[in-house]
């Protein structure tokens, strides 16, 4: 399975700050909970990667 493999799995994604000054990405699905904590700089890097991927996806979907 890779990033291009489609799966019919329902999930929940939550993103927010923690009381410890971290940014948490919380993924839940299929009975599994995955909390991932990042410092603010790492979170900004992730946000930039998501924005870049969205821009690339727009060019792919417009063809």
Biopython code that builds the backbone (N, CA, C, O; Angstrom):
import numpy as np
from Bio.PDB.StructureBuilder import StructureBuilder

atoms = [
    (1, "UNK", "N", (0.854, -1.166, 0.000)),
    (1, "UNK", "CA", (0.000, 0.000, 0.000)),
    (1, "UNK", "C", (0.904, 1.235, 0.000)),
    (1, "UNK", "O", (1.902, 1.292, 0.719)),
    (2, "UNK", "N", (0.541, 2.203, -0.807)),
    (2, "UNK", "CA", (1.289, 3.448, -0.879)),
    (2, "UNK", "C", (0.358, 4.643, -0.845)),
    (2, "UNK", "O", (-0.844, 4.501, -0.620)),
    (3, "UNK", "N", (0.906, 5.797, -1.067)),
    (3, "UNK", "CA", (0.121, 7.028, -0.984)),
    (3, "UNK", "C", (-0.939, 7.098, -2.085)),
    (3, "UNK", "O", (-1.949, 7.783, -1.926)),
    (4, "UNK", "N", (-0.719, 6.404, -3.187)),
    (4, "UNK", "CA", (-1.692, 6.424, -4.281)),
    (4, "UNK", "C", (-2.692, 5.281, -4.240)),
    (4, "UNK", "O", (-3.545, 5.176, -5.121)),
    (5, "UNK", "N", (-2.602, 4.429, -3.240)),
    (5, "UNK", "CA", (-3.531, 3.314, -3.105)),
    (5, "UNK", "C", (-4.795, 3.777, -2.391)),
    (5, "UNK", "O", (-4.746, 4.204, -1.237)),
    (6, "UNK", "N", (-5.925, 3.689, -3.083)),
    (6, "UNK", "CA", (-7.192, 4.105, -2.473)),
    (6, "UNK", "C", (-7.691, 3.034, -1.520)),
    (6, "UNK", "O", (-7.575, 1.839, -1.794)),
    (7, "UNK", "N", (-8.248, 3.471, -0.398)),
    (7, "UNK", "CA", (-8.816, 2.566, 0.592)),
    (7, "UNK", "C", (-10.166, 3.118, 1.021)),
    (7, "UNK", "O", (-10.358, 4.333, 1.074)),
    (8, "UNK", "N", (-11.083, 2.243, 1.321)),
    (8, "UNK", "CA", (-12.404, 2.662, 1.777)),
    (8, "UNK", "C", (-12.452, 2.555, 3.306)),
    (8, "UNK", "O", (-13.144, 1.704, 3.864)),
    (9, "UNK", "N", (-11.697, 3.444, 3.967)),
    (9, "UNK", "CA", (-11.628, 3.448, 5.428)),
    (9, "UNK", "C", (-12.076, 4.815, 5.914)),
    (9, "UNK", "O", (-11.600, 5.847, 5.442)),
    (10, "UNK", "N", (-12.985, 4.804, 6.851)),
    (10, "UNK", "CA", (-13.449, 6.050, 7.440)),
    (10, "UNK", "C", (-12.534, 6.428, 8.587)),
    (10, "UNK", "O", (-12.109, 5.565, 9.354)),
    (11, "UNK", "N", (-12.229, 7.704, 8.710)),
    (11, "UNK", "CA", (-11.348, 8.144, 9.779)),
    (11, "UNK", "C", (-11.673, 9.559, 10.219)),
    (11, "UNK", "O", (-12.483, 10.255, 9.607)),
    (12, "UNK", "N", (-11.031, 9.956, 11.279)),
    (12, "UNK", "CA", (-11.222, 11.284, 11.839)),
    (12, "UNK", "C", (-9.843, 11.906, 12.027)),
    (12, "UNK", "O", (-8.912, 11.242, 12.482)),
    (13, "UNK", "N", (-9.719, 13.174, 11.676)),
    (13, "UNK", "CA", (-8.468, 13.906, 11.829)),
    (13, "UNK", "C", (-8.743, 15.162, 12.629)),
    (13, "UNK", "O", (-9.631, 15.944, 12.289)),
    (14, "UNK", "N", (-7.983, 15.353, 13.685)),
    (14, "UNK", "CA", (-8.090, 16.569, 14.492)),
    (14, "UNK", "C", (-6.706, 17.186, 14.616)),
    (14, "UNK", "O", (-5.713, 16.471, 14.745)),
    (15, "UNK", "N", (-6.640, 18.511, 14.577)),
    (15, "UNK", "CA", (-5.378, 19.223, 14.710)),
    (15, "UNK", "C", (-5.593, 20.370, 15.687)),
    (15, "UNK", "O", (-6.557, 21.126, 15.569)),
    (16, "UNK", "N", (-4.692, 20.492, 16.647)),
    (16, "UNK", "CA", (-4.825, 21.583, 17.606)),
    (16, "UNK", "C", (-3.635, 21.666, 18.537)),
    (16, "UNK", "O", (-2.783, 20.778, 18.553)),
    (17, "UNK", "N", (-3.578, 22.746, 19.320)),
    (17, "UNK", "CA", (-2.478, 22.920, 20.271)),
    (17, "UNK", "C", (-2.707, 22.088, 21.528)),
    (17, "UNK", "O", (-3.845, 21.818, 21.913)),
    (18, "UNK", "N", (-1.605, 21.687, 22.160)),
    (18, "UNK", "CA", (-1.698, 20.972, 23.429)),
    (18, "UNK", "C", (-1.345, 21.934, 24.562)),
    (18, "UNK", "O", (-0.836, 23.029, 24.324)),
    (19, "UNK", "N", (-1.616, 21.519, 25.777)),
    (19, "UNK", "CA", (-1.271, 22.339, 26.948)),
    (19, "UNK", "C", (0.239, 22.348, 27.198)),
    (19, "UNK", "O", (0.722, 23.079, 28.063)),
    (20, "UNK", "N", (0.979, 21.540, 26.445)),
    (20, "UNK", "CA", (2.434, 21.465, 26.573)),
    (20, "UNK", "C", (3.151, 22.341, 25.542)),
    (20, "UNK", "O", (4.378, 22.308, 25.455)),
    (21, "UNK", "N", (2.393, 23.130, 24.755)),
    (21, "UNK", "CA", (2.994, 23.998, 23.747)),
    (21, "UNK", "C", (3.351, 23.284, 22.455)),
    (21, "UNK", "O", (4.162, 23.781, 21.673)),
    (22, "UNK", "N", (2.758, 22.138, 22.228)),
    (22, "UNK", "CA", (2.994, 21.377, 21.008)),
    (22, "UNK", "C", (1.750, 21.465, 20.122)),
    (22, "UNK", "O", (0.683, 21.887, 20.566)),
    (23, "UNK", "N", (1.912, 21.059, 18.872)),
    (23, "UNK", "CA", (0.776, 20.942, 17.963)),
    (23, "UNK", "C", (0.518, 19.457, 17.791)),
    (23, "UNK", "O", (1.420, 18.703, 17.428)),
    (24, "UNK", "N", (-0.705, 19.038, 18.050)),
    (24, "UNK", "CA", (-1.045, 17.617, 17.945)),
    (24, "UNK", "C", (-1.892, 17.373, 16.710)),
    (24, "UNK", "O", (-2.888, 18.056, 16.469)),
    (25, "UNK", "N", (-1.471, 16.379, 15.929)),
    (25, "UNK", "CA", (-2.291, 15.827, 14.853)),
    (25, "UNK", "C", (-2.781, 14.499, 15.391)),
    (25, "UNK", "O", (-1.985, 13.614, 15.705)),
    (26, "UNK", "N", (-4.086, 14.362, 15.496)),
    (26, "UNK", "CA", (-4.696, 13.179, 16.084)),
    (26, "UNK", "C", (-5.501, 12.473, 15.010)),
    (26, "UNK", "O", (-6.465, 13.024, 14.478)),
    (27, "UNK", "N", (-5.099, 11.247, 14.695)),
    (27, "UNK", "CA", (-5.768, 10.455, 13.661)),
    (27, "UNK", "C", (-6.460, 9.287, 14.345)),
    (27, "UNK", "O", (-5.867, 8.596, 15.172)),
    (28, "UNK", "N", (-7.725, 9.075, 13.990)),
    (28, "UNK", "CA", (-8.497, 7.981, 14.567)),
    (28, "UNK", "C", (-9.243, 7.276, 13.443)),
    (28, "UNK", "O", (-9.862, 7.920, 12.595)),
    (29, "UNK", "N", (-9.179, 5.961, 13.444)),
    (29, "UNK", "CA", (-9.909, 5.199, 12.445)),
    (29, "UNK", "C", (-9.674, 3.717, 12.610)),
    (29, "UNK", "O", (-8.581, 3.292, 12.984)),
    (30, "UNK", "N", (-10.676, 2.946, 12.340)),
    (30, "UNK", "CA", (-10.567, 1.497, 12.426)),
    (30, "UNK", "C", (-10.189, 1.007, 13.811)),
    (30, "UNK", "O", (-9.508, -0.010, 13.944)),
    (31, "UNK", "N", (-10.620, 1.710, 14.834)),
    (31, "UNK", "CA", (-10.316, 1.312, 16.204)),
    (31, "UNK", "C", (-8.920, 1.680, 16.667)),
    (31, "UNK", "O", (-8.491, 1.261, 17.742)),
    (32, "UNK", "N", (-8.207, 2.461, 15.864)),
    (32, "UNK", "CA", (-6.846, 2.867, 16.195)),
    (32, "UNK", "C", (-6.812, 4.377, 16.404)),
    (32, "UNK", "O", (-7.415, 5.125, 15.635)),
    (33, "UNK", "N", (-6.107, 4.827, 17.444)),
    (33, "UNK", "CA", (-5.897, 6.255, 17.693)),
    (33, "UNK", "C", (-4.407, 6.543, 17.623)),
    (33, "UNK", "O", (-3.609, 5.872, 18.279)),
    (34, "UNK", "N", (-4.025, 7.547, 16.824)),
    (34, "UNK", "CA", (-2.624, 7.896, 16.680)),
    (34, "UNK", "C", (-2.444, 9.385, 16.988)),
    (34, "UNK", "O", (-2.766, 10.228, 16.151)),
    (35, "UNK", "N", (-1.936, 9.716, 18.170)),
    (35, "UNK", "CA", (-1.618, 11.103, 18.483)),
    (35, "UNK", "C", (-0.161, 11.399, 18.092)),
    (35, "UNK", "O", (0.748, 10.672, 18.491)),
    (36, "UNK", "N", (0.053, 12.453, 17.322)),
    (36, "UNK", "CA", (1.398, 12.836, 16.906)),
    (36, "UNK", "C", (1.628, 14.276, 17.324)),
    (36, "UNK", "O", (0.895, 15.169, 16.900)),
    (37, "UNK", "N", (2.645, 14.513, 18.155)),
    (37, "UNK", "CA", (2.948, 15.847, 18.648)),
    (37, "UNK", "C", (4.170, 16.413, 17.939)),
    (37, "UNK", "O", (5.161, 15.715, 17.724)),
    (38, "UNK", "N", (4.081, 17.700, 17.578)),
    (38, "UNK", "CA", (5.154, 18.384, 16.870)),
    (38, "UNK", "C", (5.391, 19.740, 17.518)),
    (38, "UNK", "O", (4.458, 20.377, 18.007)),
    (39, "UNK", "N", (6.647, 20.177, 17.517)),
    (39, "UNK", "CA", (6.877, 21.532, 18.007)),
    (39, "UNK", "C", (6.370, 22.497, 16.930)),
    (39, "UNK", "O", (6.176, 22.088, 15.785)),
    (40, "UNK", "N", (6.155, 23.760, 17.275)),
    (40, "UNK", "CA", (5.560, 24.701, 16.311)),
    (40, "UNK", "C", (6.314, 24.797, 14.988)),
    (40, "UNK", "O", (5.685, 24.910, 13.936)),
    (41, "UNK", "N", (7.650, 24.754, 15.015)),
    (41, "UNK", "CA", (8.397, 24.825, 13.756)),
    (41, "UNK", "C", (8.147, 23.602, 12.878)),
    (41, "UNK", "O", (7.982, 23.729, 11.665)),
    (42, "UNK", "N", (8.118, 22.422, 13.487)),
    (42, "UNK", "CA", (7.801, 21.208, 12.727)),
    (42, "UNK", "C", (6.395, 21.286, 12.153)),
    (42, "UNK", "O", (6.162, 20.874, 11.016)),
    (43, "UNK", "N", (5.457, 21.811, 12.934)),
    (43, "UNK", "CA", (4.069, 21.937, 12.465)),
    (43, "UNK", "C", (3.986, 22.877, 11.264)),
    (43, "UNK", "O", (3.238, 22.620, 10.321)),
    (44, "UNK", "N", (4.752, 23.960, 11.300)),
    (44, "UNK", "CA", (4.770, 24.882, 10.147)),
    (44, "UNK", "C", (5.326, 24.181, 8.911)),
    (44, "UNK", "O", (4.808, 24.357, 7.809)),
    (45, "UNK", "N", (6.381, 23.385, 9.094)),
    (45, "UNK", "CA", (6.949, 22.629, 7.969)),
    (45, "UNK", "C", (5.917, 21.672, 7.379)),
    (45, "UNK", "O", (5.800, 21.553, 6.160)),
    (46, "UNK", "N", (5.177, 20.999, 8.240)),
    (46, "UNK", "CA", (4.133, 20.085, 7.780)),
    (46, "UNK", "C", (3.055, 20.852, 7.017)),
    (46, "UNK", "O", (2.587, 20.401, 5.972)),
    (47, "UNK", "N", (2.662, 22.018, 7.547)),
    (47, "UNK", "CA", (1.651, 22.843, 6.880)),
    (47, "UNK", "C", (2.124, 23.254, 5.485)),
    (47, "UNK", "O", (1.343, 23.246, 4.533)),
    (48, "UNK", "N", (3.398, 23.612, 5.367)),
    (48, "UNK", "CA", (3.945, 23.987, 4.056)),
    (48, "UNK", "C", (3.926, 22.799, 3.094)),
    (48, "UNK", "O", (3.644, 22.963, 1.907)),
    (49, "UNK", "N", (4.225, 21.605, 3.607)),
    (49, "UNK", "CA", (4.179, 20.415, 2.761)),
    (49, "UNK", "C", (2.759, 20.114, 2.300)),
    (49, "UNK", "O", (2.556, 19.693, 1.161)),
    (50, "UNK", "N", (1.781, 20.322, 3.164)),
    (50, "UNK", "CA", (0.377, 20.099, 2.794)),
    (50, "UNK", "C", (-0.049, 21.099, 1.723)),
    (50, "UNK", "O", (-0.728, 20.731, 0.764)),
    (51, "UNK", "N", (0.342, 22.351, 1.882)),
    (51, "UNK", "CA", (-0.005, 23.377, 0.889)),
    (51, "UNK", "C", (0.635, 23.055, -0.458)),
    (51, "UNK", "O", (-0.015, 23.174, -1.496)),
    (52, "UNK", "N", (1.914, 22.644, -0.450)),
    (52, "UNK", "CA", (2.597, 22.283, -1.698)),
    (52, "UNK", "C", (1.917, 21.093, -2.365)),
    (52, "UNK", "O", (1.753, 21.078, -3.585)),
    (53, "UNK", "N", (1.521, 20.096, -1.576)),
    (53, "UNK", "CA", (0.833, 18.929, -2.133)),
    (53, "UNK", "C", (-0.515, 19.326, -2.727)),
    (53, "UNK", "O", (-0.910, 18.813, -3.774)),
    (54, "UNK", "N", (-1.222, 20.239, -2.058)),
    (54, "UNK", "CA", (-2.517, 20.690, -2.569)),
    (54, "UNK", "C", (-2.349, 21.408, -3.910)),
    (54, "UNK", "O", (-3.152, 21.222, -4.823)),
    (55, "UNK", "N", (-1.311, 22.221, -4.022)),
    (55, "UNK", "CA", (-1.061, 22.917, -5.287)),
    (55, "UNK", "C", (-0.738, 21.928, -6.403)),
    (55, "UNK", "O", (-1.205, 22.080, -7.532)),
    (56, "UNK", "N", (0.062, 20.919, -6.079)),
    (56, "UNK", "CA", (0.388, 19.899, -7.074)),
    (56, "UNK", "C", (-0.851, 19.111, -7.468)),
    (56, "UNK", "O", (-1.058, 18.817, -8.645)),
    (57, "UNK", "N", (-1.674, 18.769, -6.484)),
    (57, "UNK", "CA", (-2.908, 18.015, -6.766)),
    (57, "UNK", "C", (-3.835, 18.815, -7.672)),
    (57, "UNK", "O", (-4.502, 18.245, -8.536)),
    (58, "UNK", "N", (-3.882, 20.123, -7.482)),
    (58, "UNK", "CA", (-4.720, 20.964, -8.356)),
    (58, "UNK", "C", (-4.277, 20.874, -9.802)),
    (58, "UNK", "O", (-5.115, 20.846, -10.703)),
    (59, "UNK", "N", (-2.982, 20.828, -10.039)),
    (59, "UNK", "CA", (-2.505, 20.746, -11.427)),
    (59, "UNK", "C", (-2.806, 19.388, -12.025)),
    (59, "UNK", "O", (-3.089, 19.292, -13.219)),
    (60, "UNK", "N", (-2.752, 18.336, -11.224)),
    (60, "UNK", "CA", (-3.045, 16.991, -11.705)),
    (60, "UNK", "C", (-4.541, 16.860, -12.033)),
    (60, "UNK", "O", (-4.909, 16.300, -13.065)),
    (61, "UNK", "N", (-5.400, 17.384, -11.140)),
    (61, "UNK", "CA", (-6.840, 17.230, -11.330)),
    (61, "UNK", "C", (-7.386, 18.125, -12.443)),
    (61, "UNK", "O", (-8.489, 17.886, -12.934)),
    (62, "UNK", "N", (-6.633, 19.148, -12.848)),
    (62, "UNK", "CA", (-7.139, 20.041, -13.907)),
    (62, "UNK", "C", (-6.756, 19.564, -15.298)),
    (62, "UNK", "O", (-7.099, 20.207, -16.290)),
    (63, "UNK", "N", (-6.043, 18.433, -15.379)),
    (63, "UNK", "CA", (-5.627, 17.917, -16.698)),
    (63, "UNK", "C", (-6.684, 17.017, -17.289)),
    (63, "UNK", "O", (-6.505, 16.496, -18.390)),
]
sb = StructureBuilder()
sb.init_structure("model")
sb.init_model(0)
sb.init_chain("A")
sb.init_seg("    ")
for serial, (resi, resn, name, xyz) in enumerate(atoms, 1):
    if name == "N":
        sb.init_residue(resn, " ", resi, " ")
    sb.init_atom(name, np.array(xyz, "f"), 0.0, 1.0, " ", f" {name:<3s}", serial, name[0])
structure = sb.get_structure()
